[in-house]
Protein backbone atom coordinates (compact mmCIF):
# COMPACT_ATOMS: atom_id res chain seq x y z
CA UNK A 1 0.00 0.00 0.00
CA UNK A 2 2.78 2.41 0.96
CA UNK A 3 4.67 1.78 -2.28
CA UNK A 4 1.52 2.38 -4.32
CA UNK A 5 1.03 5.79 -2.69
CA UNK A 6 4.71 6.60 -3.19
CA UNK A 7 4.42 5.66 -6.89
CA UNK A 8 1.38 7.96 -7.28
CA UNK A 9 3.23 10.81 -5.60
CA UNK A 10 6.26 10.29 -7.87
CA UNK A 11 4.06 10.29 -10.98
CA UNK A 12 2.36 13.53 -9.88
CA UNK A 13 5.72 15.09 -9.02
CA UNK A 14 7.14 14.17 -12.44
CA UNK A 15 4.03 15.61 -14.11
CA UNK A 16 4.35 18.90 -12.21
CA UNK A 17 8.04 19.16 -13.06
CA UNK A 18 7.30 18.49 -16.73
CA UNK A 19 4.58 21.17 -16.76
CA UNK A 20 6.88 23.68 -15.07
CA UNK A 21 9.62 22.96 -17.61
CA UNK A 22 7.33 23.09 -20.67
CA UNK A 23 5.10 26.03 -19.72
CA UNK A 24 7.58 28.76 -20.75
CA UNK A 25 8.02 27.05 -24.12
CA UNK A 26 4.26 26.92 -24.67
CA UNK A 27 3.91 30.63 -23.86
CA UNK A 28 6.90 31.45 -26.05
CA UNK A 29 5.50 29.39 -28.92
CA UNK A 30 2.20 31.26 -28.74
CA UNK A 31 3.85 34.67 -28.63
CA UNK A 32 6.05 33.67 -31.59
CA UNK A 33 2.88 33.00 -33.59
CA UNK A 34 2.02 36.69 -33.12
CA UNK A 35 5.53 37.90 -33.99
CA UNK A 36 4.25 39.17 -37.35
CA UNK A 37 2.57 42.03 -35.48
CA UNK A 38 5.80 43.14 -33.79
CA UNK A 39 6.47 46.03 -36.20
CA UNK A 40 2.94 47.39 -35.59
CA UNK A 41 2.97 47.11 -31.79
CA UNK A 42 3.39 50.12 -29.49
CA UNK A 43 2.88 52.39 -32.48
CA UNK A 44 0.04 54.33 -34.06
CA UNK A 45 -0.72 53.93 -37.77
CA UNK A 46 -2.80 56.34 -39.86
CA UNK A 47 -4.45 56.07 -43.26
CA UNK A 48 -6.81 58.08 -45.44
CA UNK A 49 -8.42 57.11 -48.70
CA UNK A 50 -11.64 56.55 -50.56
CA UNK A 51 -13.78 53.42 -50.81
CA UNK A 52 -14.76 52.24 -54.29
CA UNK A 53 -18.30 53.59 -53.63
CA UNK A 54 -16.89 57.11 -53.08
CA UNK A 55 -17.19 57.31 -49.29
CA UNK A 56 -14.22 58.54 -47.27
CA UNK A 57 -11.89 56.31 -45.28
CA UNK A 58 -9.91 57.70 -42.37
CA UNK A 59 -8.45 55.52 -39.65
CA UNK A 60 -5.90 55.63 -36.87
CA UNK A 61 -4.96 52.36 -35.18
CA UNK A 62 -2.75 51.71 -32.16
CA UNK A 63 -1.53 48.16 -31.42
CA UNK A 64 -0.29 46.63 -28.16
CA UNK A 65 0.64 43.17 -26.94
CA UNK A 66 -1.19 42.15 -23.77
CA UNK A 67 -1.65 39.17 -21.44
CA UNK A 68 2.01 38.13 -21.58
CA UNK A 69 2.13 38.65 -25.36
CA UNK A 70 -0.64 36.08 -25.91
CA UNK A 71 -2.91 38.61 -27.64
CA UNK A 72 -2.62 41.72 -29.78
CA UNK A 73 -5.09 44.51 -29.07
CA UNK A 74 -5.94 47.04 -31.78
CA UNK A 75 -7.74 50.28 -30.90
CA UNK A 76 -8.96 52.21 -33.92
CA UNK A 77 -10.38 55.66 -34.46
CA UNK A 78 -12.53 56.37 -37.47
CA UNK A 79 -15.86 57.80 -38.53
CA UNK A 80 -18.52 56.98 -35.96
CA UNK A 81 -21.63 57.97 -37.91
CA UNK A 82 -23.02 57.26 -41.37
CA UNK A 83 -22.65 60.91 -42.41
CA UNK A 84 -18.90 60.70 -41.71
CA UNK A 85 -18.94 63.92 -39.71
CA UNK A 86 -17.97 62.46 -36.32
CA UNK A 87 -14.55 60.97 -35.69
CA UNK A 88 -13.57 58.99 -32.60
CA UNK A 89 -13.15 55.53 -31.10
CA UNK A 90 -14.66 53.19 -33.69
CA UNK A 91 -13.24 49.67 -33.22
CA UNK A 92 -11.48 47.58 -30.62
CA UNK A 93 -9.96 44.35 -31.85
CA UNK A 94 -8.24 41.27 -30.51
CA UNK A 95 -5.88 38.92 -32.34
CA UNK A 96 -5.00 35.60 -30.70
CA UNK A 97 -3.33 32.38 -31.72
CA UNK A 98 -5.76 29.45 -31.43
CA UNK A 99 -3.62 26.47 -30.40
CA UNK A 100 -6.40 23.96 -31.11
CA UNK A 101 -6.84 25.14 -34.71
CA UNK A 102 -3.19 26.22 -35.24
CA UNK A 103 -4.16 29.61 -36.61
CA UNK A 104 -4.46 33.25 -35.63
CA UNK A 105 -8.03 34.45 -35.18
CA UNK A 106 -9.39 37.95 -34.72
CA UNK A 107 -12.46 39.67 -33.31
CA UNK A 108 -13.20 43.30 -34.13
CA UNK A 109 -15.91 45.08 -32.12
CA UNK A 110 -17.31 48.33 -33.53
CA UNK A 111 -19.12 51.36 -32.15
CA UNK A 112 -22.30 50.32 -33.99
CA UNK A 113 -22.60 47.10 -31.95
CA UNK A 114 -21.21 44.83 -34.64
CA UNK A 115 -18.52 42.21 -34.46
CA UNK A 116 -16.32 40.96 -37.27
CA UNK A 117 -14.63 37.59 -36.79
CA UNK A 118 -12.10 35.90 -38.99
CA UNK A 119 -8.63 34.51 -39.44
CA UNK A 120 -5.22 36.09 -39.85
CA UNK A 121 -2.26 34.81 -41.82
CA UNK A 122 1.20 36.35 -41.66
CA UNK A 123 3.26 35.91 -44.82
CA UNK A 124 6.76 37.32 -44.56
CA UNK A 125 6.06 40.74 -43.02
CA UNK A 126 2.58 41.17 -44.53
CA UNK A 127 -0.63 40.47 -42.61
CA UNK A 128 -3.74 39.01 -44.28
CA UNK A 129 -7.19 39.11 -42.63
CA UNK A 130 -10.07 37.00 -44.01
CA UNK A 131 -13.66 37.32 -42.85
CA UNK A 132 -17.26 37.08 -43.98
CA UNK A 133 -19.18 40.26 -44.80
CA UNK A 134 -22.69 39.09 -45.54
CA UNK A 135 -22.26 36.33 -48.11
CA UNK A 136 -18.91 37.65 -49.34
CA UNK A 137 -15.49 36.61 -48.09
CA UNK A 138 -13.42 39.78 -47.71
CA UNK A 139 -9.65 40.04 -47.42
CA UNK A 140 -7.74 42.92 -45.83
CA UNK A 141 -4.02 42.97 -46.52
CA UNK A 142 -1.44 45.01 -44.65
CA UNK A 143 1.33 44.57 -47.22
CA UNK A 144 4.69 45.45 -45.73
CA UNK A 145 6.52 48.19 -47.65
CA UNK A 146 9.03 49.23 -44.99
CA UNK A 147 9.09 49.72 -41.21
CA UNK A 148 6.97 52.89 -41.47
CA UNK A 149 4.57 52.02 -44.32
CA UNK A 150 2.07 49.30 -45.17
CA UNK A 151 0.05 49.18 -48.40
CA UNK A 152 -3.52 48.51 -47.25
CA UNK A 153 -5.92 46.73 -49.59
CA UNK A 154 -9.49 45.57 -48.90
CA UNK A 155 -11.25 43.41 -51.43
CA UNK A 156 -12.04 39.98 -52.78
CA UNK A 157 -8.85 37.93 -53.03
CA UNK A 158 -8.93 34.46 -54.57
CA UNK A 159 -6.30 32.08 -55.92
CA UNK A 160 -3.45 34.54 -55.46
CA UNK A 161 -5.03 37.61 -57.06
CA UNK A 162 -7.39 40.46 -56.30
CA UNK A 163 -10.74 39.94 -58.05
CA UNK A 164 -12.24 43.18 -56.70
CA UNK A 165 -10.65 46.02 -54.75
CA UNK A 166 -12.90 48.04 -52.45
CA UNK A 167 -10.18 50.22 -50.90
CA UNK A 168 -6.48 50.77 -51.45
CA UNK A 169 -4.37 53.20 -49.45
CA UNK A 170 -1.33 53.25 -47.16
CA UNK A 171 -1.00 53.06 -43.40
CA UNK A 172 1.86 55.26 -42.26
CA UNK A 173 3.55 55.34 -38.89
CA UNK A 174 2.32 58.37 -36.97
CA UNK A 175 5.08 60.57 -35.57
CA UNK A 176 4.36 60.92 -31.88
C-alpha positions in Angstrom: 0.0 0.0 0.0 2.8 2.4 1.0 4.7 1.8 -2.3 1.5 2.4 -4.3 1.0 5.8 -2.7 4.7 6.6 -3.2 4.4 5.7 -6.9 1.4 8.0 -7.3 3.2 10.8 -5.6 6.3 10.3 -7.9 4.1 10.3 -11.0 2.4 13.5 -9.9 5.7 15.1 -9.0 7.1 14.2 -12.4 4.0 15.6 -14.1 4.4 18.9 -12.2 8.0 19.2 -13.1 7.3 18.5 -16.7 4.6 21.2 -16.8 6.9 23.7 -15.1 9.6 23.0 -17.6 7.3 23.1 -20.7 5.1 26.0 -19.7 7.6 28.8 -20.7 8.0 27.0 -24.1 4.3 26.9 -24.7 3.9 30.6 -23.9 6.9 31.5 -26.0 5.5 29.4 -28.9 2.2 31.3 -28.7 3.9 34.7 -28.6 6.0 33.7 -31.6 2.9 33.0 -33.6 2.0 36.7 -33.1 5.5 37.9 -34.0 4.2 39.2 -37.4 2.6 42.0 -35.5 5.8 43.1 -33.8 6.5 46.0 -36.2 2.9 47.4 -35.6 3.0 47.1 -31.8 3.4 50.1 -29.5 2.9 52.4 -32.5 0.0 54.3 -34.1 -0.7 53.9 -37.8 -2.8 56.3 -39.9 -4.4 56.1 -43.3 -6.8 58.1 -45.4 -8.4 57.1 -48.7 -11.6 56.5 -50.6 -13.8 53.4 -50.8 -14.8 52.2 -54.3 -18.3 53.6 -53.6 -16.9 57.1 -53.1 -17.2 57.3 -49.3 -14.2 58.5 -47.3 -11.9 56.3 -45.3 -9.9 57.7 -42.4 -8.5 55.5 -39.7 -5.9 55.6 -36.9 -5.0 52.4 -35.2 -2.8 51.7 -32.2 -1.5 48.2 -31.4 -0.3 46.6 -28.2 0.6 43.2 -26.9 -1.2 42.2 -23.8 -1.6 39.2 -21.4 2.0 38.1 -21.6 2.1 38.6 -25.4 -0.6 36.1 -25.9 -2.9 38.6 -27.6 -2.6 41.7 -29.8 -5.1 44.5 -29.1 -5.9 47.0 -31.8 -7.7 50.3 -30.9 -9.0 52.2 -33.9 -10.4 55.7 -34.5 -12.5 56.4 -37.5 -15.9 57.8 -38.5 -18.5 57.0 -36.0 -21.6 58.0 -37.9 -23.0 57.3 -41.4 -22.7 60.9 -42.4 -18.9 60.7 -41.7 -18.9 63.9 -39.7 -18.0 62.5 -36.3 -14.5 61.0 -35.7 -13.6 59.0 -32.6 -13.2 55.5 -31.1 -14.7 53.2 -33.7 -13.2 49.7 -33.2 -11.5 47.6 -30.6 -10.0 44.4 -31.9 -8.2 41.3 -30.5 -5.9 38.9 -32.3 -5.0 35.6 -30.7 -3.3 32.4 -31.7 -5.8 29.4 -31.4 -3.6 26.5 -30.4 -6.4 24.0 -31.1 -6.8 25.1 -34.7 -3.2 26.2 -35.2 -4.2 29.6 -36.6 -4.5 33.3 -35.6 -8.0 34.5 -35.2 -9.4 38.0 -34.7 -12.5 39.7 -33.3 -13.2 43.3 -34.1 -15.9 45.1 -32.1 -17.3 48.3 -33.5 -19.1 51.4 -32.2 -22.3 50.3 -34.0 -22.6 47.1 -32.0 -21.2 44.8 -34.6 -18.5 42.2 -34.5 -16.3 41.0 -37.3 -14.6 37.6 -36.8 -12.1 35.9 -39.0 -8.6 34.5 -39.4 -5.2 36.1 -39.9 -2.3 34.8 -41.8 1.2 36.4 -41.7 3.3 35.9 -44.8 6.8 37.3 -44.6 6.1 40.7 -43.0 2.6 41.2 -44.5 -0.6 40.5 -42.6 -3.7 39.0 -44.3 -7.2 39.1 -42.6 -10.1 37.0 -44.0 -13.7 37.3 -42.9 -17.3 37.1 -44.0 -19.2 40.3 -44.8 -22.7 39.1 -45.5 -22.3 36.3 -48.1 -18.9 37.7 -49.3 -15.5 36.6 -48.1 -13.4 39.8 -47.7 -9.7 40.0 -47.4 -7.7 42.9 -45.8 -4.0 43.0 -46.5 -1.4 45.0 -44.6 1.3 44.6 -47.2 4.7 45.5 -45.7 6.5 48.2 -47.6 9.0 49.2 -45.0 9.1 49.7 -41.2 7.0 52.9 -41.5 4.6 52.0 -44.3 2.1 49.3 -45.2 0.1 49.2 -48.4 -3.5 48.5 -47.2 -5.9 46.7 -49.6 -9.5 45.6 -48.9 -11.2 43.4 -51.4 -12.0 40.0 -52.8 -8.8 37.9 -53.0 -8.9 34.5 -54.6 -6.3 32.1 -55.9 -3.4 34.5 -55.5 -5.0 37.6 -57.1 -7.4 40.5 -56.3 -10.7 39.9 -58.1 -12.2 43.2 -56.7 -10.7 46.0 -54.8 -12.9 48.0 -52.4 -10.2 50.2 -50.9 -6.5 50.8 -51.5 -4.4 53.2 -49.4 -1.3 53.2 -47.2 -1.0 53.1 -43.4 1.9 55.3 -42.3 3.6 55.3 -38.9 2.3 58.4 -37.0 5.1 60.6 -35.6 4.4 60.9 -31.9 
